[in-house]
């Protein structure tokens, strides 16, 4: 698994990533956000797709995989 990724309704942040979203949609276990991502690079337009497979969340930005993350219990910060 990769590092930690914090997801909020219209944002996402990790060790080397920060995203601000203008829209979000969901189809089953797949969520798509549209907005911009950057850090440390300059923010650029981005489409972020996260797909949940069991307890593993796979994340892609503009079609490029950035990693897989173990899902935590809501509000705990602890994998569960």
PyMOL commands that set and color helices and strands:
alter all, ss='L'
color gray80, all
select strands_A, chain A and resi 5-8+11-14+17-27+30-38+44-53+56-61+64-70
alter strands_A, ss='S'
color yellow, strands_A
deselect
rebuild
show_as cartoon
